[in-house]
Amino acid sequence: MDIVFLLFAVLCFALALNVICPIYRHPKYAVFSFLFGWPAGELALHVVAVQAILVFLVVFLGEISGGMDALSLMLIATGWILLSYHYFSGFRAHARFSSLFGEDSNLSLNWQRLIRPFYHLKDHGLLVDKNIVYREVDGMRLKLDIRRKNNQLKDAPVLIQIHGGAWTKGYGSKNEQGLPLMQNLAQQGWVCVSVDYRLSPKATFPDHIIDCKHALAWVKDNIAEYGGDAGFIVLTGGSAGGHLSSLLALSAQEDAFHEALSGRDLSVQGCVPFYGIYDLLDEKGLQKSVGIEIVMRKSIIKETKTENPDLYRLMSPMTHISKEAPPFMVVHGDKDTLTSIDEARYFANTLRQHSCNTVSFAAIDGAQHAFEMFPSLRCDIVVAGVSAQVNQWHADYLKKH
């Protein structure tokens, strides 16, 4: 039992250590670091509880004795301390958002929701219209979902959520991403739309952004039927969705993406990208992971940076920064192993220098990639802060109109 318990202890400690000190630069190890660190970090107390039950059973059965088992218990306990520290470091996000918006940011916590995070991924108390076709292309019927509090809404603010997943089939969809933010805003009277788009390897840039343009056009034409105000639309999305939402928000005048939409008003009133990619050429050398370049070359653009730098540049939100940019809030975790917080900060700073509208950057302590996929302490604080910001944008909009 000594060796088995020691191996268990080493695994527990390694899991906690990976949460605190994730791997960034190795293309494969960084992915594994994310896959283990993301759920363990955001569900840290749940992980500790499961491990504690297993340890209690071992102790109860009288299998603990000797110096090696004592060492194992110390390793496990150290892991619990690290995981607990990481989980409660999520409270630092409260200070982050308070400094941005003031103390009235409505950052209240629902502990029942935090204890049962997967139960609350369901759309309790909301109307959800699923799989509405907004475009047919390449033999595909592209669809969107609409969430709202009730069918009595009129001129409600609109949120469009663009899912991530490396722009690639099988890695993400509209069905499971962005739910905490959409549910939060829908309960406050927003109309929230989550959209599909063509995915690689079948799709090649700029197919993805063209579909997002068509989704935005559909929303502008039809959202009034669902109680939304086509004049006030905010975009959001994480990872690849952070990239696409930023690109969509900044490229309203870019004809190369419009296809049949030339002449349409595709402007929006705000954008909140989460852990996105903003410079596909990585001209400043700020990306820590080489995985993005590999995915681009093999599956998304299907050419190297050297072979087609113009397309890499065209598909980069950095390229489209201008004084006409809508208000932005850029959100990124400082433990993100897949996308670069330094690049996100550079993007926000550059945008702030050129835009006539407000730009804020929220660096989230301890947050791994995809940290707001399901309710957690960190997720709920960030969602409340983002909700406060977009509601403020809407209030400013109403004052002008």
N, C-alpha and C positions, 0 to 999 in steps of 0.2 A: 504493500500500500504506500510505502514511503516514496518510491519513485513515481508512481501514478499521481499521488497528491502533489508532488513537486512539479511535475509536468503541468498539472492543472493550475498551480500557483503561477508558474512562469507564463502560461497563456493569459491568465487574468492580468498579470502585471504588464505584459507586452501590449495587450489590448488598451489598457489605460495609458501607457506611455505613447502609443501611436496617436491617441487623441490629443495629448499635450504637445507632442513633437512629431507631426506627420512628415511623410517623405514627399518632397516636391519635384526633384529634377529627373528622376528615372522614369521613362515613359510607362513602363509596366508596373513598377513598384508604387508609383504615385497613385495609380488607379486602385491597386489593392489597398493602399493606405486610406484612400477615400472610402472605399466600399466598407471597410471595417470601422473607420473612424467616424464616419457620418452618423450611423444609427447609434453607435456606442456613446458618442458625445451628446447627442440631443436627447437620448433616452438613458442617460447615465445612471439615474437613480433606479430605473427599472433593471438595468444590468447589475447594479450592486445588490438589489433585492434578490434577484435570481441566484447570484453567486452566494449570497449569505444563506439562502435556503439550502443550497448544496453543501456548504461548509457545516451548517448546523446538523444536517443528516449524518455527515461523516463523524462529527464529534459525538452525536447522540449514539451512534453505533459503536463508539469506543475504539475507532480506528486511528486516533491521533495519539502518538507517543514518540518520544525521542527528539533529538536535536534537529534532524532533517525536517520533521513535520512542523517543529517550531519555526524554522526558517521559512517554510512554505506559508505558514500563517502570517508571518511578517510581510512577505511579498504580497499576499492577497490584501492585507490591510492597507499596505502602501498604495496598491492599485485603487482601493476604495477611496482613499483620501484624495488621490489625483482626480478620479472621476467626479467626486463630490465638489472639489474645487472648481473643476471645469464647468460643471452644470450651473453652479451658483454664480460663476463669473458672468453668466447671462444677464445678471442684474446691471452690469456695467452699461448695457445697451440703454437702460432707462436714463442714465445720466447723459448718454450720447444724444438721445432724442430730446431730453429736457433742455439741453444747451442749444439745440437747433430751433425748437418751437416754443419754449416756455414750459412752465410746470403744469399747464392745463391740458396736457396731451392725452388725457383719458387712458392712462396706462394701468388699468386695473387688470387683475389676473383671476382666472377661473381655475381654481386648483382641481376641481372635479374633472375639468377638461384635460388638465395636465396629467392627471392620474390615468385617464382612459383616452390617450391620444388617438388611437385608431378608430374608436367608436365615433369620435367627433369629426372624422373625415367625411362622414355621411352628411348630406344636405338636409339637416333637420329644420323643418319650419320654413323652407324656401320653395318657391315654384321653380322648377327646372324644365326648360324646353330643350330636349336632347336632339342632337344630330340633324340640325337644320342645314340643308344643302345651300351653300353660298356660291359654289362654282363647280363646273364640270370641265375637266381638262385631262388630256392623256388617258382617257378611259376611266378617270377617277371622279368620284363625287366627294368633293371637299366639304366638310361639315363644321358646324359650330354649335356650342351650347350656350343657353342664356339663363342666368340665375337672377331672381328678383324676389323681393319680399312678398309681394302680392300683385294682383292684376289691376290695382287701382292707381298705380303710379302715373305721373305725367311730368314731362320735362325733367326727369331724374338724371343726375350725372351718370356717365357711362365709363366703365373700365373694360379694356380689351386685354386679355391675358394670352400671351404667345408662349407655348410650352418649349422647353429645352429638350436635351437629349442628343447633343452632338450633331444636330441636323439629320439624324440617321434613324431609319426604321428599326423599331424594336427597343429603342433606348428611352422613349418618352412619348407621351401623348397628352391631349387635352383632358383626359379623364382623371388624372391623378395629380396634376401639378397646379400650383397656385391656389389650392382650395382654401387654406386658412385666410388669405387676404380677400379672396372673392366672397367667402361666407361672411366675413366681418363687414365688408362694405355693403353687401346685399342686405344684411340686417339693418344697416343704417339708411337704406332707401336708394342705394345705387342699383343700376342695371349692369350686371357683369357678364361679359361675353368671353368664352374661351374657344380658340380656333385651332383647327387642323391646317396643315399645309403639306405639299409634296415633300417627301423625305428621300435622302440619299440611301444607297448608292444609285438608285434609279434617277433621282433628281440631281441636277447640277446647278450650282450658282449661275444665274440669279433666280432660278425657279422658286426658291423658298420665299424670297422677299416679294416677288411678283404676286404670289398667292396671298401674302399678307396684305399687299396693297388692295387686292380684290376683296379681301375680308373687310378691310376698313371701308371701302366703297359701299359694300353691302350694308354694313352697320349704319353708315350715314343715310342710306336710302330707306332703311326698313326699321330702325330701332324705335322710332316713334310709336309703332304698333305695339311695342312691348313696354311703353312708358318712358323710354329714354329720350334724352335731349341730344340730337345729332350735332348740336353746336358746342357741346362740352364732352370731349372724349380724352381719357388718359390711357396711355399704353403701359403695359408692364410685361415682365417675363424673366425667366432665370436661365443663365448659361447661354445656350444657343438662342433661347428666347430673349435673353437680355441683349444679345447682339442684334437680333431681328427687330425688337421693339425700338432700340436706339436708332437703328438704321431707318426704320419706318418713320420715326418721329423727325429725323433730320433731313430726309430726302424727299420731302413733299414736292420739290420742283425738279427732281431728277427724272428726265424723260426715259432714260435707259431702263428704268424699272416699270414704266407705266403700261407698256403694250397698248391695249385698247382703252386705257384710262386717261389718255392725254387730254388735258384741259380740265380734269376734275379737281375739285378742292379736296386734297388729301392731308390737310393740316390737322394737327391735334393740339390739345391744350395742356399737355403734360406728359412726362414719361418717367417711370421708375424702373430702371433695369437692375436686376439682381445678378451679381457675380457674372457679368458678361465679358465678351471679348470685343475690343474696340479698335484694334490695329492689327489686321491680319498679316501685314508685312513685318510687324514687330520691329519697326525702324529704330526704336529707342532701346531695343534689347531688354525689355522689362518682363517678358514672359518667362516664368521659371520652368514650365513644363514644355518639353519638345513634342508632347503628344498631340497638341493642336496642329502643329505643322504636318505631322504624319497623317492625321485624319484628313486635313485639307487636300494633301497631295494624292492620297489613295482613293478618297470617297466623295469629297464635297466639290472641290474645284477641278480635281483630277489633272492638275498641272502644278508644277513647282512655282515658287516665287520668281525664280529666274526666267522661267518659260512664259509666264503671264503676269508680270507685276501690275499691269494696269487693272486686271480683274480683281486681284487681291486688294488693290487700292480702292477701286470702286465699291467693293463690298465691305469696306471698313467704315464704321460710323465716324471715326476721326476725320475722314476725308470731307465729310459733309457738314462740319461745324460751321455755323454762320451766325450773324447777329439775329436772324429770324428764328433761331432755335426756341422751342417752347420751354417752359420750366422743366427742370430735371432734378431728380434725386437719385444719385448713384449709390447703390448698396452693395457692400462687399465684405466678406469675412476675412479676418487676418490669419486664419488657419486653412484657407482654401488651397488645396493641392492641385486643382485642375486648371484654374484660371488665376490671373495675376492681380493682386490687390494694388500693386505698384502701377500697373497699366491703367486700372480703373481710376486711381487717384490722379494720374497724369491726364487722362481723358476729362475728368471733372474739372481740373484746374484749367485746362486749355479751353474747355467749353465756357467756363466762367469768364475768361478773358475776352471772349468774343460775343457771347450772347447778351441780348438786351433784357433777358428774363433771369429769374433766380436760378441758381445752381447750387445744390448742396451735395456733400459727400459724407456718407455714413459708413465708417469703418467699424465693423461689428466684432468686438473682442471674442475670441474663441470659436468663431463661426466657421464651420467647414463648408464646402460646396454643397448646395441644395439643403442648407440648414433649415429652411422654412417649409419643407415639404409636408410636414405634419406638425400638430401642436406640440410645442415644448416651451420651456420657460423663455428661452432666447427668441424663439419664433413669435410667441404671443406678444412680447414686448416690442419687437420690430414691427409686427403687423399693426399694432396699435399706433406706433409712431408714424408709420407710413400713412395709415388712415387719417391721422391728424393732419399730415401735410397735404394730402390730396383734397381733403375737405376744406383746408384753407385756400388752396388754389381755386376750388369751386366758389367759395365765398367771395374771393377777389373778382372772379369772373362775373358773378351776379351783380356786384357793385358797379361794374362797367357796362352792364347790359340791363 
